[in-house]
Amino acid sequence: MITQELLKSFVPFNGLEDEYLQEALANIHVEEYTRGQMIFKRGRSLAKKYFLLEGQVDLINSAFYVSTVLDDSATAQSALNAESPSLNSAVAKSPSVRVFSIDAEVLDRIIAWSQSMLSTSIDEAMFNGSPFEVEELDDQHSDWMAALLQAPLFSKIPLTQVQELFARFENVRYSKGDLVVKEGETGDYFYVLVAGSARVFNRSESVDLLIQPGHFFGEEALLGDTPRNASVEMLTSGQLKRLNSEDFNALLKAPVVRYVEDHLLAKLEKPYKLLDVKMPMEYRFQHVPGAINIPLSRLRNSMSDLGRTSVYVVSGDAGSRADIAAHLLCQAGFDAMILKTA
């Protein structure tokens, strides 16, 4: 049986809090192999990540070079198939080998959820004297649309798509005390506050923010396909605009989050900096050469140290976290894109 403590000895599980470890444990499967059995083959896009629990495994690359992994070695702390498609075949070498596996997409979502929960759910620049902070006006005259369009995020969207965006917004009303979104629930809409005021808070009490007309929220759960990382409660009766996940992806994600292949980096119009948003131990085991490590959970607090003359290229091997990071950077006015990984 795999315990939480045992799971914490593997990367990236060592960076997860207990509630996320429990979620991971619920999705883990233990498998046993005998000497000579193939665990996975080279060149395959594997849906699972495999980790060595007991025994010895040989990793064989395309040149038939053999790298041995022992269960008590540092190499065994990370996945046997760190890349996808796998660069190696994995073969059981000892008489008995035990590995555990977890769906790679499930693991990605668990990590993205945990890292997102460690950061605030609303961009703090919106509350610190940024150009698009709005004054408190009465409900009838609050120019929420003008405030929204001044946000750096919306400056990256073509005018024709902005028009389509406003056309697809759905109008909803809430009463004082209503929860617009609830922490832990599945993200389904992106919201903009049109009239009234609301409070953003979470169970850990690390977030307690006031939002006013023109402020928006709910994008992180849609970007990472993760549960809500905070709740939003109406402090007054109010009106909001909302956009479903399909329209959000088409009108707010696709135009903003750009991708680039590594061989095209030298052709970018501005100098670039590679950014890796994985957890430190993940970064230590695998990262793109030259990339600096700023975990997603610390990205917002690190933005004040980032210059604005470079393009920030986020390594795509962080999965959902790369999508969230690139969008947050663009939302804060940075030029950012995602590096495509094989």
C-alpha positions as CSV (number, residue, x, y, z in Angstrom):
1,M,0.0,0.0,0.0
2,I,1.3,3.5,-0.9
3,T,1.0,6.0,1.9
4,Q,1.2,9.8,1.8
5,E,4.6,9.7,3.3
6,L,5.9,7.3,0.7
7,L,4.3,9.3,-2.1
8,K,6.1,12.5,-0.8
9,S,9.4,10.9,-1.6
10,F,8.6,11.2,-5.4
11,V,8.7,14.3,-7.6
12,P,6.4,16.1,-8.1
13,F,4.3,14.7,-5.3
14,N,6.7,16.1,-2.7
15,G,5.4,19.6,-3.4
16,L,1.7,18.7,-2.8
17,E,-0.3,19.4,0.4
18,D,-2.1,16.5,2.0
19,E,-5.5,17.1,0.4
20,Y,-3.9,16.9,-3.1
21,L,-1.8,13.9,-2.1
22,Q,-5.1,12.1,-1.2
23,E,-6.5,13.0,-4.6
24,A,-3.4,11.6,-6.2
25,L,-3.5,8.4,-4.1
26,A,-7.1,7.8,-5.3
27,N,-5.8,7.8,-8.9
28,I,-2.7,5.6,-8.5
29,H,-2.4,2.0,-9.6
30,V,0.4,-0.4,-8.5
31,E,1.7,-2.8,-11.1
32,E,4.1,-5.8,-10.8
33,Y,6.6,-7.1,-13.4
34,T,9.0,-9.9,-13.6
35,R,12.5,-9.9,-15.1
36,G,12.5,-9.2,-18.8
37,Q,9.0,-7.8,-19.0
38,M,8.5,-4.5,-20.8
39,I,7.0,-1.7,-18.8
40,F,6.7,0.7,-21.7
41,K,8.2,1.1,-25.1
42,R,10.3,3.9,-26.6
43,G,8.7,6.4,-28.9
44,R,5.2,6.0,-27.5
45,S,3.1,8.9,-26.3
46,L,2.2,7.4,-22.9
47,A,-1.0,8.4,-21.1
48,K,0.5,7.4,-17.8
49,K,3.5,8.4,-15.7
50,Y,5.4,5.5,-14.2
51,F,7.4,5.6,-10.9
52,L,9.7,2.8,-9.6
53,L,8.7,1.5,-6.1
54,E,10.8,-1.7,-5.8
55,G,13.5,-3.4,-7.8
56,Q,15.7,-2.5,-10.8
57,V,14.6,-1.2,-14.2
58,D,16.8,-0.7,-17.3
59,L,16.0,2.3,-19.6
60,I,17.2,1.6,-23.1
61,N,17.5,4.5,-25.6
62,S,17.5,4.5,-29.4
63,A,21.3,3.8,-29.5
64,F,20.7,0.8,-27.2
65,Y,22.5,2.5,-24.4
66,V,21.3,1.1,-21.0
67,S,20.8,3.3,-18.0
68,T,19.9,1.4,-14.8
69,V,17.5,2.8,-12.2
70,L,17.5,1.3,-8.7
71,D,14.6,1.8,-6.3
72,D,16.9,3.6,-3.7
73,S,18.6,5.9,-6.2
74,A,18.0,9.6,-6.7
75,T,16.9,8.9,-10.3
76,A,14.0,6.8,-9.0
77,Q,12.5,9.9,-7.3
78,S,11.1,11.1,-10.7
79,A,9.1,9.4,-13.4
80,L,10.7,6.7,-15.4
81,N,9.1,8.4,-18.5
82,A,9.8,12.1,-17.9
83,E,9.3,12.9,-21.6
84,S,6.4,12.2,-24.0
85,P,6.9,10.5,-26.4
86,S,9.2,8.4,-24.2
87,L,12.9,8.5,-25.2
88,N,13.5,5.1,-23.7
89,S,12.1,1.6,-23.3
90,A,11.7,0.5,-19.7
91,V,12.4,-3.2,-18.9
92,A,12.2,-5.0,-15.6
93,K,15.7,-6.1,-14.6
94,S,15.3,-7.7,-11.2
95,P,13.2,-10.8,-10.5
96,S,10.4,-8.7,-9.1
97,V,9.7,-5.1,-10.0
98,R,6.9,-2.9,-8.6
99,V,5.9,0.4,-10.1
100,F,3.0,2.8,-9.6
101,S,1.3,4.7,-12.4
102,I,-1.0,7.7,-12.6
103,D,-2.8,9.2,-15.6
104,A,-0.5,12.1,-16.8
105,E,-3.4,14.4,-17.4
106,V,-4.9,13.8,-14.0
107,L,-1.5,14.4,-12.3
108,D,-1.2,17.7,-14.4
109,R,-4.5,18.9,-13.2
110,I,-3.8,18.0,-9.5
111,I,-0.6,20.0,-9.6
112,A,-2.1,22.9,-11.5
113,W,-4.9,23.0,-8.9
114,S,-2.5,22.9,-5.9
115,Q,-0.2,25.6,-7.4
116,S,-3.2,27.8,-8.3
117,M,-4.6,27.6,-4.8
118,L,-1.3,29.0,-3.4
119,S,-1.7,32.2,-5.4
120,T,-4.5,34.8,-5.3
121,S,-7.5,34.2,-7.6
122,I,-7.7,37.8,-8.8
123,D,-4.7,39.7,-10.2
124,E,-3.5,41.9,-7.4
125,A,-2.5,44.6,-10.0
126,M,-6.2,45.3,-10.2
127,F,-6.2,46.5,-6.6
128,N,-2.9,48.4,-6.5
129,G,-3.4,51.6,-8.4
130,S,-3.1,50.1,-11.9
131,P,-4.3,52.1,-14.9
132,F,-7.5,50.1,-15.1
133,E,-8.6,50.4,-11.4
134,V,-12.0,52.0,-11.4
135,E,-13.7,54.4,-9.0
136,E,-16.8,53.4,-7.1
137,L,-19.7,54.8,-9.0
138,D,-23.4,54.2,-8.7
139,D,-24.8,51.2,-10.5
140,Q,-26.4,53.2,-13.3
141,H,-23.3,55.1,-14.4
142,S,-20.5,52.7,-13.7
143,D,-18.6,52.4,-16.9
144,W,-17.6,48.8,-16.5
145,M,-17.0,48.3,-20.2
146,A,-14.4,51.1,-20.4
147,A,-12.6,49.8,-17.3
148,L,-12.5,46.3,-18.7
149,L,-11.1,47.4,-22.1
150,Q,-8.3,49.3,-20.4
151,A,-7.0,46.0,-18.9
152,P,-3.8,44.8,-20.6
153,L,-5.4,41.4,-21.2
154,F,-8.1,42.9,-23.5
155,S,-5.6,45.1,-25.4
156,K,-4.3,41.8,-26.9
157,I,-7.6,40.9,-28.4
158,P,-8.5,42.0,-32.0
159,L,-11.3,44.6,-32.1
160,T,-13.6,42.3,-34.1
161,Q,-13.2,39.6,-31.4
162,V,-13.9,42.2,-28.7
163,Q,-17.2,43.0,-30.4
164,E,-18.0,39.3,-30.6
165,L,-17.0,38.8,-26.9
166,F,-19.5,41.5,-25.7
167,A,-22.2,40.0,-28.0
168,R,-21.7,36.6,-26.3
169,F,-21.8,37.8,-22.7
170,E,-24.8,36.6,-20.7
171,N,-26.3,39.0,-18.2
172,V,-26.9,37.6,-14.7
173,R,-28.1,39.2,-11.5
174,Y,-27.3,38.3,-7.9
175,S,-28.6,39.4,-4.5
176,K,-26.5,40.4,-1.5
177,G,-25.0,37.4,0.1
178,D,-25.2,35.2,-3.0
179,L,-22.1,33.1,-3.9
180,V,-21.2,33.7,-7.5
181,V,-18.5,31.0,-7.5
182,K,-17.6,28.6,-4.7
183,E,-14.1,27.3,-3.8
184,G,-13.6,23.7,-4.9
185,E,-16.3,23.7,-7.5
186,T,-15.7,23.1,-11.2
187,G,-15.1,26.2,-13.2
188,D,-17.7,26.8,-15.8
189,Y,-17.8,30.6,-16.5
190,F,-15.6,33.7,-16.7
191,Y,-17.2,36.7,-15.0
192,V,-17.1,40.5,-15.2
193,L,-18.7,42.6,-12.4
194,V,-20.9,45.2,-14.0
195,A,-22.7,46.8,-11.0
196,G,-22.4,46.3,-7.2
197,S,-19.4,45.0,-5.2
198,A,-18.2,41.6,-4.2
199,R,-15.6,39.9,-2.0
200,V,-13.1,37.2,-3.0
201,F,-12.0,34.9,-0.2
202,N,-10.7,31.3,0.4
203,R,-10.8,28.8,3.3
204,S,-7.2,29.3,4.2
205,E,-7.8,33.1,4.7
206,S,-4.8,33.9,2.4
207,V,-7.2,35.8,0.1
208,D,-9.6,38.5,1.1
209,L,-10.2,41.1,-1.7
210,L,-12.8,43.6,-2.7
211,I,-13.8,43.8,-6.4
212,Q,-15.7,46.6,-8.1
213,P,-17.3,47.1,-11.5
214,G,-14.9,46.4,-14.4
215,H,-13.0,43.7,-12.5
216,F,-13.1,40.1,-13.8
217,F,-12.5,36.7,-12.3
218,G,-12.9,33.0,-12.9
219,E,-10.3,32.6,-15.7
220,E,-7.8,30.3,-13.9
221,A,-10.2,27.4,-13.4
222,L,-11.0,27.6,-17.1
223,L,-7.4,27.8,-18.2
224,G,-6.2,24.9,-16.1
225,D,-9.4,22.9,-16.1
226,T,-9.1,22.9,-12.3
227,P,-11.6,23.6,-9.5
228,R,-12.2,27.1,-8.3
229,N,-9.4,28.3,-6.0
230,A,-11.6,30.9,-4.1
231,S,-15.2,31.9,-3.5
232,V,-16.8,35.2,-4.6
233,E,-19.7,36.5,-2.5
234,M,-21.8,39.5,-3.4
235,L,-21.6,42.3,-0.8
236,T,-24.5,44.1,-2.4
237,S,-27.1,43.2,-5.0
238,G,-25.4,43.4,-8.4
239,Q,-25.2,42.6,-12.0
240,L,-22.5,40.5,-13.8
241,K,-21.7,39.4,-17.3
242,R,-20.5,35.8,-17.8
243,L,-18.9,33.9,-20.6
244,N,-19.1,30.1,-20.9
245,S,-15.9,28.0,-21.1
246,E,-16.3,27.3,-24.9
247,D,-16.6,31.0,-25.7
248,F,-13.8,31.9,-23.2
249,N,-11.4,29.5,-24.9
250,A,-12.3,30.8,-28.4
251,L,-12.4,34.6,-27.6
252,L,-10.1,35.1,-24.6
253,K,-7.6,32.2,-24.5
254,A,-6.9,31.6,-28.1
255,P,-6.1,35.2,-29.1
256,V,-4.0,35.8,-26.0
257,V,-2.0,32.6,-25.4
258,R,0.5,32.2,-28.3
259,Y,2.8,29.3,-29.0
260,V,6.3,29.1,-30.4
261,E,8.6,26.3,-31.5
262,D,12.1,26.2,-30.2
263,H,13.7,26.7,-33.6
264,L,11.8,29.9,-34.1
265,L,12.9,31.6,-30.9
266,A,15.8,33.3,-32.6
267,K,13.4,34.9,-35.0
268,L,11.3,36.7,-32.3
269,E,11.1,40.5,-32.7
270,K,12.2,41.0,-29.1
271,P,14.8,39.3,-26.8
272,Y,13.2,36.4,-24.9
273,K,13.6,34.9,-21.5
274,L,12.7,31.2,-20.9
275,L,10.5,30.7,-17.9
276,D,9.8,27.4,-16.1
277,V,6.8,27.4,-13.7
278,K,7.1,23.9,-12.4
279,M,8.0,23.2,-8.7
280,P,11.7,23.4,-7.8
281,M,12.3,19.7,-7.5
282,E,10.6,19.1,-10.9
283,Y,12.7,21.8,-12.4
284,R,15.8,20.3,-10.9
285,F,15.1,16.9,-12.6
286,Q,14.1,18.3,-15.9
287,H,14.0,21.7,-17.5
288,V,14.8,23.5,-20.8
289,P,18.4,24.7,-20.7
290,G,18.6,28.4,-19.8
291,A,15.1,28.6,-18.3
292,I,14.7,30.4,-14.9
293,N,12.4,28.7,-12.4
294,I,9.5,30.7,-11.0
295,P,6.8,28.3,-9.7
296,L,3.3,29.2,-10.7
297,S,2.4,29.7,-7.0
298,R,5.0,32.5,-6.8
299,L,4.5,34.0,-10.2
300,R,2.2,36.9,-9.2
301,N,4.5,38.0,-6.4
302,S,7.5,37.9,-8.7
303,M,6.0,40.0,-11.5
304,S,7.4,43.2,-9.9
305,D,10.9,41.8,-10.5
306,L,10.3,41.1,-14.2
307,G,11.3,43.5,-16.9
308,R,9.0,44.4,-19.7
309,T,11.5,44.6,-22.6
310,S,11.6,40.8,-23.1
311,V,9.2,38.2,-24.3
312,Y,8.6,35.6,-21.6
313,V,8.5,32.1,-23.1
314,V,6.9,29.6,-20.7
315,S,8.1,26.0,-21.1
316,G,5.2,23.9,-22.2
317,D,6.2,20.8,-20.2
318,A,4.4,22.3,-17.2
319,G,1.1,21.4,-18.8
320,S,-1.9,23.3,-17.6
321,R,0.4,25.5,-15.4
322,A,2.0,26.8,-18.6
323,D,-1.4,27.9,-19.9
324,I,-2.2,29.6,-16.6
325,A,1.2,31.3,-16.3
326,A,1.2,32.7,-19.9
327,H,-2.3,34.0,-19.5
328,L,-1.5,35.6,-16.1
329,L,1.6,37.3,-17.6
330,C,-0.5,38.7,-20.5
331,Q,-3.2,39.7,-18.1
332,A,-0.6,41.8,-16.2
333,G,0.6,43.4,-19.4
334,F,3.7,41.3,-20.2
335,D,4.5,39.8,-23.6
336,A,4.3,36.0,-23.1
337,M,4.0,32.8,-25.1
338,I,4.3,29.1,-24.5
339,L,7.2,27.0,-25.8
340,K,5.9,23.9,-27.6
341,T,7.4,20.7,-26.3
342,A,7.7,17.5,-28.2
